């Protein structure tokens, strides 16, 4: 985030009651290495702050708009009562946009949540069947403020006291969950933009036993979706392309870089000023899991993209191909891996590196000055590329330019794509068999909706009950 004092003070204003309770008198942003994304060592201490996945795509049912989706708090068991899964309060949930390639946020969309409880004399999340988002039986309720913050620090409040869809608590409590949740879709800007916050099925599908030494040479183990049956907390935003583009000109400047961050409001233990601490960061999927080593995982989560130069060696000489060579005897591509620099740090363009295609680098924007461009880890989307009528789960690797790593759709098989890219699939002569590499999980266990917010709705059955 670029903005120093203004946005932090606005966060204080939104959460004034909580700030007063902890005695915070002022606020300034501060990066911390004490917390992290889930794949970093310390995130288990703060699961609500764990930003698990980020998606960005041209909306398939309205190609004049872009949809951004970010998920928090993984492995939500559907039967996880009695408190279930509210969004973290006193916390900035941000989606950041860099449209000029300087690795700094030109636009930040910020959600700040507030929780109220109607009846403190019960342990119940809801005291009877909930049939509407304002039902008096919904005991625990959340609302949020949505702000749009620009480079100068100026902020516009887009939504105030917008309703959050409650966690699914069971059929007895919420007999018709989808209509209940859809009531949390809130429009603004003359109806041209939409926001949603609530629970969803975890849209990341993968066999995470890949971290067991890449299955230890036993590929018969692949094919189990580790995330099947679990839910997450989801934020979704749909906006016109002009809202994101440099100089609002999406035709001339169609490429944007996107990353999400979680920053929490803290209080000095001595009663001094509070600070906004960035504790989680996510752009491209699987970067902190499979690119950044243990010594730097917490640091990565607290680092702004403009400081990503320190992580360059992990991209140019990645660990994963070395492991694949040691375990499966697939030759590791020669280093330095300039193809991966394009994928992760610059976006893909003919002037960016060895991948000779103009795809999704901000360098392709007409009004971007070459001198201001800073390589950084972001999820980059070329908004000019229209949605495919026949999407391929392998995205660009499968010949579908509207998919990952050009943005990320909910249906993109990012684990397979990432493994194949690490093994050199984008290079002129990849090793034999690289195009067949994958975890055997090719699709999500639940179908995604065709309209905003596009998510699959929360799982209802207990994970251990089937």
C-alpha positions as CSV (number, residue, x, y, z in Angstrom):
1,X,0.0,0.0,0.0
2,X,1.3,3.5,-0.9
3,X,-0.9,5.5,1.4
4,X,0.7,6.4,4.7
5,X,-1.5,8.3,7.1
6,X,-4.9,8.9,5.5
7,X,-6.1,5.2,5.0
8,X,-4.9,4.2,8.4
9,X,-6.9,7.0,10.1
10,X,-9.9,6.0,8.1
11,X,-9.5,2.4,9.4
12,X,-9.5,3.9,12.9
13,X,-12.7,5.8,12.1
14,X,-14.5,2.7,10.8
15,X,-13.5,0.7,13.9
16,X,-13.6,3.5,16.4
17,X,-15.2,1.6,19.2
18,X,-12.6,-1.2,19.0
19,X,-9.8,1.3,18.8
20,X,-11.0,3.1,21.9
21,X,-11.2,-0.2,23.8
22,X,-7.6,-0.9,23.3
23,X,-6.5,2.7,23.9
24,X,-5.2,3.4,20.4
25,X,-4.8,7.2,19.9
26,X,-3.2,7.3,16.4
27,X,-2.3,5.0,13.6
28,X,0.4,4.6,11.0
29,X,1.2,1.7,8.7
30,X,3.9,-0.7,9.7
31,X,5.1,-3.9,8.2
32,X,5.6,-6.8,10.5
33,X,7.5,-10.1,10.2
34,X,5.6,-11.6,13.1
35,X,2.7,-13.0,11.2
36,X,2.2,-14.5,7.7
37,X,0.3,-16.4,5.1
38,X,-0.8,-19.9,6.0
39,X,2.2,-21.4,4.3
40,X,4.5,-19.4,6.4
41,X,5.4,-20.7,9.9
42,X,3.4,-18.4,12.1
43,X,0.0,-18.1,10.3
44,X,-1.6,-20.8,12.4
45,X,-1.7,-18.3,15.2
46,X,-4.0,-16.0,13.2
47,X,-6.1,-18.1,10.8
48,X,-8.7,-15.3,10.3
49,X,-6.0,-13.2,8.7
50,X,-4.9,-15.9,6.3
51,X,-5.5,-14.8,2.7
52,X,-5.6,-18.1,0.9
53,X,-6.4,-17.4,-2.8
54,X,-6.9,-14.5,-5.2
55,X,-8.7,-14.5,-8.5
56,X,-9.1,-11.9,-11.3
57,X,-10.9,-12.4,-14.6
58,X,-13.0,-10.6,-17.2
59,X,-16.6,-11.4,-16.1
60,X,-17.9,-14.2,-18.4
61,X,-21.4,-12.9,-18.5
62,X,-20.5,-9.2,-18.9
63,X,-17.2,-8.6,-20.7
64,X,-17.2,-4.9,-19.9
65,X,-16.4,-5.7,-16.3
66,X,-13.8,-7.4,-14.2
67,X,-14.4,-9.6,-11.2
68,X,-11.9,-9.8,-8.3
69,X,-12.3,-12.5,-5.7
70,X,-10.2,-13.1,-2.5
71,X,-10.6,-15.8,0.1
72,X,-9.7,-15.9,3.8
73,X,-9.5,-18.5,6.6
74,X,-9.0,-21.9,5.1
75,X,-10.3,-25.3,6.2
76,X,-13.6,-24.1,7.6
77,X,-15.5,-27.2,8.7
78,X,-19.2,-26.8,8.0
79,X,-20.1,-28.0,11.5
80,X,-17.7,-25.6,13.2
81,X,-20.0,-24.1,15.8
82,X,-21.0,-22.5,18.0
83,X,-19.0,-19.5,16.8
84,X,-18.6,-20.4,13.2
85,X,-16.5,-18.1,10.9
86,X,-16.9,-14.4,11.0
87,X,-14.5,-12.1,9.2
88,X,-11.7,-10.6,11.3
89,X,-12.5,-7.1,12.7
90,X,-10.1,-4.3,13.3
91,X,-8.5,-5.5,10.1
92,X,-8.0,-4.1,6.6
93,X,-8.9,-6.7,3.9
94,X,-7.4,-5.1,0.8
95,X,-7.3,-5.8,-3.0
96,X,-4.6,-3.7,-4.5
97,X,-4.3,-2.6,-8.2
98,X,-1.1,-1.5,-10.0
99,X,-1.9,-0.2,-13.4
100,X,1.3,1.6,-14.3
101,X,3.9,-1.1,-13.4
102,X,5.7,0.7,-10.6
103,X,4.9,-2.1,-8.1
104,X,2.9,0.3,-5.9
105,X,-0.9,0.4,-5.4
106,X,-2.6,2.9,-7.6
107,X,-6.0,1.8,-6.3
108,X,-6.8,-0.1,-3.1
109,X,-10.3,-1.6,-2.4
110,X,-10.6,-2.0,1.4
111,X,-13.2,-4.0,3.3
112,X,-13.4,-3.4,7.1
113,X,-15.8,-5.6,9.1
114,X,-17.8,-5.0,12.2
115,X,-19.6,-7.6,14.4
116,X,-22.7,-7.2,16.5
117,X,-24.5,-9.7,18.7
118,X,-28.2,-9.3,19.4
119,X,-28.4,-11.5,22.5
120,X,-25.4,-12.2,24.7
121,X,-27.5,-14.5,27.0
122,X,-27.3,-17.4,24.5
123,X,-24.5,-19.5,23.1
124,X,-26.3,-19.7,19.7
125,X,-25.1,-18.2,16.5
126,X,-28.8,-18.0,15.6
127,X,-31.8,-18.5,17.9
128,X,-34.2,-19.9,15.3
129,X,-34.5,-20.6,11.6
130,X,-33.0,-17.8,9.6
131,X,-35.0,-17.0,6.4
132,X,-33.6,-13.5,5.6
133,X,-30.4,-11.6,6.1
134,X,-32.1,-9.3,8.5
135,X,-34.0,-12.1,10.4
136,X,-34.3,-11.3,14.1
137,X,-33.2,-14.9,14.8
138,X,-29.7,-14.2,13.3
139,X,-27.9,-13.4,16.5
140,X,-24.4,-12.8,15.2
141,X,-24.3,-10.3,12.4
142,X,-21.5,-8.7,10.4
143,X,-21.5,-5.5,8.2
144,X,-18.7,-3.9,6.4
145,X,-17.5,-0.6,5.0
146,X,-15.9,-0.7,1.5
147,X,-13.5,2.1,0.5
148,X,-11.7,2.9,-2.7
149,X,-8.3,4.5,-2.0
150,X,-6.2,6.1,-4.7
151,X,-2.5,6.9,-5.0
152,X,-2.8,10.3,-3.4
153,X,-4.4,8.8,-0.3
154,X,-7.8,10.2,-1.1
155,X,-10.6,7.8,-0.2
156,X,-14.2,7.3,-1.3
157,X,-16.6,5.3,0.7
158,X,-18.4,3.0,-1.7
159,X,-20.6,1.1,0.8
160,X,-21.3,1.6,4.5
161,X,-22.9,-1.0,6.8
162,X,-23.3,-3.5,3.9
163,X,-24.5,-6.9,5.1
164,X,-22.3,-10.0,5.2
165,X,-23.8,-13.3,4.4
166,X,-23.7,-15.4,7.5
167,X,-21.9,-18.7,7.9
168,X,-23.9,-21.7,7.0
169,X,-24.9,-23.3,10.3
170,X,-27.1,-26.2,9.0
171,X,-30.4,-27.0,7.4
172,X,-32.4,-26.5,10.6
173,X,-31.0,-23.1,11.0
174,X,-30.8,-22.0,7.4
175,X,-33.2,-24.1,5.3
176,X,-32.6,-22.0,2.1
177,X,-29.0,-20.8,2.2
178,X,-28.4,-19.5,-1.4
179,X,-31.3,-16.9,-1.4
180,X,-30.1,-15.8,2.1
181,X,-26.6,-15.4,0.9
182,X,-27.5,-13.7,-2.4
183,X,-29.2,-11.0,-0.4
184,X,-25.7,-10.0,0.6
185,X,-24.8,-9.0,-3.0
186,X,-24.8,-5.2,-2.8
187,X,-24.7,-2.9,-5.8
188,X,-23.3,0.6,-5.9
189,X,-22.3,3.2,-8.5
190,X,-25.7,3.3,-10.3
191,X,-25.8,-0.4,-10.2
192,X,-22.6,-0.8,-12.3
193,X,-20.6,-2.4,-9.6
194,X,-21.2,-5.1,-7.0
195,X,-19.7,-6.4,-3.8
196,X,-20.2,-9.6,-1.9
197,X,-18.8,-10.8,1.4
198,X,-19.7,-14.2,2.9
199,X,-19.0,-17.8,3.0
200,X,-18.2,-20.1,0.0
201,X,-16.9,-23.5,-0.9
202,X,-13.1,-23.3,-1.0
203,X,-12.5,-22.7,-4.8
204,X,-8.9,-24.0,-4.7
205,X,-8.8,-27.6,-5.8
206,X,-5.5,-29.6,-5.4
207,X,-4.0,-32.7,-3.9
208,X,-1.9,-31.1,-1.2
209,X,-0.1,-34.3,-0.5
210,X,2.3,-33.0,-3.2
211,X,4.1,-31.5,-0.2
212,X,4.9,-35.1,1.0
213,X,8.1,-35.1,-1.0
214,X,6.1,-34.8,-4.3
215,X,4.3,-38.1,-3.4
216,X,7.7,-39.8,-2.8
217,X,7.7,-41.4,-6.3
218,X,4.4,-43.1,-5.8
219,X,2.1,-41.4,-8.3
220,X,-0.7,-43.8,-7.5
221,X,-1.4,-41.6,-4.5
222,X,-2.5,-38.6,-6.6
223,X,-6.0,-37.5,-7.3
224,X,-7.6,-36.6,-3.9
225,X,-8.9,-33.1,-3.6
226,X,-7.6,-32.1,-0.1
227,X,-9.9,-29.0,0.0
228,X,-13.0,-31.0,-0.8
229,X,-15.8,-30.3,1.7
230,X,-14.2,-27.2,3.3
231,X,-15.3,-23.6,3.2
232,X,-13.7,-20.2,3.2
233,X,-14.7,-16.6,3.7
234,X,-14.9,-14.8,0.4
235,X,-14.9,-11.2,-0.8
236,X,-16.0,-10.6,-4.4
237,X,-16.0,-7.3,-6.3
238,X,-17.2,-6.6,-9.8
239,X,-16.3,-3.3,-11.4
240,X,-16.2,-1.7,-14.9
241,X,-12.8,-2.1,-16.6
242,X,-12.3,1.7,-16.6
243,X,-12.3,1.7,-12.7
244,X,-9.1,-0.3,-12.8
245,X,-7.3,1.0,-15.9
246,X,-4.5,3.6,-16.0
247,X,-6.1,6.9,-16.8
248,X,-9.4,5.0,-16.9
249,X,-8.6,4.0,-20.4
250,X,-9.0,0.2,-20.6
251,X,-8.5,0.2,-24.4
252,X,-5.1,1.8,-24.3
253,X,-4.0,0.5,-20.9
254,X,-5.7,-2.9,-20.5
255,X,-3.2,-4.6,-18.2
256,X,-3.4,-4.4,-14.4
257,X,-1.5,-6.1,-11.6
258,X,-3.4,-7.3,-8.6
259,X,-2.5,-8.5,-5.1
260,X,-4.4,-8.8,-1.8
261,X,-3.2,-8.0,1.7
262,X,-4.4,-8.4,5.2
263,X,-3.3,-5.8,7.7
264,X,-4.4,-5.8,11.3
265,X,-4.8,-2.9,13.7
266,X,-2.5,-3.3,16.7
267,X,-1.9,-1.5,19.9
268,X,1.4,-0.7,21.6
269,X,1.6,-2.8,24.8
270,X,2.6,0.4,26.6
271,X,-0.6,2.2,25.5
272,X,1.1,4.0,22.7
273,X,-0.1,4.6,19.1
274,X,-1.5,1.6,17.2
275,X,-0.1,0.5,13.8
276,X,-1.4,-1.1,10.7
277,X,0.6,-4.3,10.3
278,X,0.6,-6.2,7.0
279,X,0.5,-9.9,7.9
280,X,-0.6,-11.7,4.7
281,X,0.0,-11.1,1.1
282,X,-1.1,-12.9,-2.1
283,X,-0.8,-12.4,-5.8
284,X,0.2,-15.3,-7.9
285,X,-0.9,-18.7,-6.4
286,X,1.6,-21.1,-4.8
287,X,4.5,-18.5,-4.6
288,X,4.9,-18.5,-0.9
289,X,4.3,-22.3,-0.8
290,X,6.6,-23.5,-3.5
291,X,9.0,-20.6,-4.4
292,X,9.9,-18.8,-1.2
293,X,12.0,-20.8,1.3
294,X,11.2,-21.1,5.0
295,X,13.7,-18.4,6.0
296,X,11.8,-15.7,4.0
297,X,8.2,-16.8,4.1
298,X,7.2,-14.4,6.9
299,X,9.3,-11.6,5.3
300,X,7.5,-12.1,2.0
301,X,4.1,-11.7,3.6
302,X,5.1,-8.4,5.2
303,X,6.9,-7.1,2.1
304,X,5.4,-4.7,-0.4
305,X,5.8,-5.6,-4.1
306,X,8.3,-2.8,-4.7
307,X,10.7,-4.7,-2.5
308,X,10.5,-8.0,-4.4
309,X,14.0,-7.7,-5.8
310,X,15.3,-9.5,-2.8
311,X,13.4,-12.7,-3.8
312,X,14.8,-12.8,-7.4
313,X,17.2,-15.7,-6.8
314,X,14.4,-18.0,-5.8
315,X,12.7,-17.4,-9.1
316,X,15.8,-17.6,-11.4
317,X,17.0,-20.8,-9.6
318,X,13.8,-22.4,-8.2
319,X,13.9,-25.4,-5.9
320,X,11.0,-27.3,-7.4
321,X,12.7,-28.5,-10.6
322,X,15.7,-29.6,-8.6
323,X,13.3,-31.8,-6.5
324,X,11.6,-33.1,-9.6
325,X,15.0,-34.1,-11.0
326,X,16.1,-35.8,-7.8
327,X,12.8,-37.7,-7.2
328,X,11.5,-38.4,-10.8
329,X,14.6,-37.9,-12.9
330,X,13.0,-35.2,-15.0
331,X,15.9,-32.9,-16.0
332,X,15.7,-29.5,-14.4
333,X,15.7,-26.7,-17.0
334,X,18.9,-24.7,-17.2
335,X,19.2,-21.6,-15.0
336,X,18.8,-18.6,-14.8
337,X,15.1,-19.1,-15.4
338,X,14.2,-15.9,-17.2
339,X,10.9,-17.5,-18.4
340,X,9.8,-17.7,-14.7
341,X,10.9,-14.1,-14.2
342,X,8.3,-13.2,-16.8
343,X,5.6,-15.3,-15.3
344,X,6.1,-14.2,-11.7
345,X,7.7,-10.7,-11.8
346,X,7.2,-8.8,-15.1
347,X,4.3,-10.3,-16.8
348,X,4.7,-11.9,-20.2
349,X,5.6,-9.7,-23.2
350,X,8.0,-10.0,-26.1
351,X,10.2,-7.2,-24.6
352,X,10.2,-8.8,-21.2
353,X,12.1,-12.0,-21.8
354,X,12.4,-15.3,-23.6
355,X,8.6,-16.0,-23.8
356,X,7.8,-14.4,-27.1
357,X,4.2,-13.4,-26.6
358,X,2.5,-10.2,-25.6
359,X,0.2,-11.3,-22.9
360,X,-0.1,-9.5,-19.6
361,X,2.7,-7.1,-18.7
362,X,2.0,-3.5,-17.7
363,X,4.7,-2.7,-20.2
364,X,2.0,-3.3,-22.9
365,X,0.0,-0.3,-21.6
366,X,0.4,2.7,-23.9
367,X,0.9,5.2,-21.1
368,X,3.4,3.2,-19.0
369,X,6.9,4.7,-19.0
370,X,9.6,2.0,-19.2
371,X,11.7,3.8,-16.6
372,X,9.0,3.5,-14.0
373,X,8.5,-0.2,-14.4
374,X,9.6,-2.3,-11.4
375,X,9.5,-6.1,-11.5
376,X,7.3,-7.5,-8.7
377,X,5.2,-10.4,-7.9
378,X,1.6,-9.7,-8.9
379,X,-1.3,-11.5,-10.5
380,X,-1.5,-9.7,-13.9
381,X,-4.6,-9.5,-16.1
382,X,-5.0,-8.2,-19.6
383,X,-8.6,-6.9,-19.6
384,X,-8.6,-6.7,-23.4
385,X,-8.6,-10.5,-23.8
386,X,-12.2,-11.6,-23.7
387,X,-13.5,-14.7,-21.9
388,X,-13.1,-18.0,-23.8
389,X,-16.2,-19.7,-25.0
390,X,-14.5,-23.0,-24.3
391,X,-12.3,-22.5,-21.2
392,X,-9.3,-24.8,-20.8
393,X,-8.4,-25.7,-17.2
394,X,-4.7,-25.3,-18.1
395,X,-5.2,-21.7,-19.2
396,X,-2.4,-20.3,-21.3
397,X,-0.5,-23.6,-21.2
398,X,-3.6,-25.2,-22.8
399,X,-3.9,-22.5,-25.5
400,X,-6.5,-20.5,-23.6
401,X,-5.2,-16.9,-23.3
402,X,-8.1,-15.8,-21.0
403,X,-6.8,-18.1,-18.2
404,X,-3.9,-18.3,-15.7
405,X,-1.3,-16.9,-15.7
406,X,-3.3,-14.2,-17.5
407,X,-5.4,-13.5,-14.4
408,X,-6.9,-16.5,-12.7
409,X,-10.4,-18.0,-13.1
410,X,-12.1,-20.1,-10.5
411,X,-11.8,-23.1,-12.8
412,X,-8.1,-22.8,-13.6
413,X,-6.0,-25.7,-12.5
414,X,-3.2,-23.6,-11.0
415,X,-1.2,-26.4,-9.4
416,X,-0.8,-28.3,-12.7
417,X,0.0,-25.1,-14.6
418,X,2.5,-24.0,-12.0
419,X,4.3,-27.4,-11.9
420,X,4.4,-27.5,-15.7
421,X,5.7,-23.9,-15.9
422,X,8.4,-24.7,-13.3
423,X,9.5,-27.6,-15.5
424,X,9.8,-25.4,-18.5
425,X,6.6,-25.8,-20.5
426,X,6.8,-22.2,-21.7
427,X,10.4,-22.8,-23.0
428,X,11.0,-23.8,-26.7
429,X,12.0,-27.4,-25.9
430,X,10.5,-28.7,-22.6
431,X,11.5,-32.1,-21.4
432,X,9.5,-35.1,-22.4
433,X,6.4,-35.7,-20.2
434,X,6.2,-32.2,-18.8
435,X,2.8,-31.5,-20.4
436,X,1.4,-34.5,-18.5
437,X,2.5,-33.4,-15.0
438,X,-0.2,-32.8,-12.4
439,X,-1.8,-33.8,-9.2
440,X,-4.8,-35.7,-10.7
441,X,-7.3,-33.2,-9.4
442,X,-8.6,-31.4,-12.5
443,X,-11.7,-29.6,-11.3
444,X,-13.5,-28.3,-8.2
445,X,-15.7,-30.7,-6.3
446,X,-18.6,-28.3,-6.6
447,X,-19.9,-26.4,-9.6
448,X,-19.4,-22.6,-9.7
449,X,-22.3,-20.3,-10.3
450,X,-22.6,-18.7,-13.8
451,X,-23.4,-15.2,-12.4
452,X,-21.8,-12.9,-9.8
453,X,-20.3,-13.7,-7.3
454,X,-19.6,-16.9,-9.3
455,X,-18.5,-18.9,-6.3
456,X,-19.7,-22.4,-5.3
457,X,-21.9,-22.1,-2.3
458,X,-20.7,-23.4,1.1
459,X,-20.5,-27.1,1.8
460,X,-23.2,-28.3,4.1
461,X,-22.1,-31.8,5.1
462,X,-19.5,-32.5,7.8
463,X,-16.2,-33.3,6.2
464,X,-15.8,-36.4,8.4
465,X,-19.5,-37.4,8.0
466,X,-19.4,-38.9,4.6
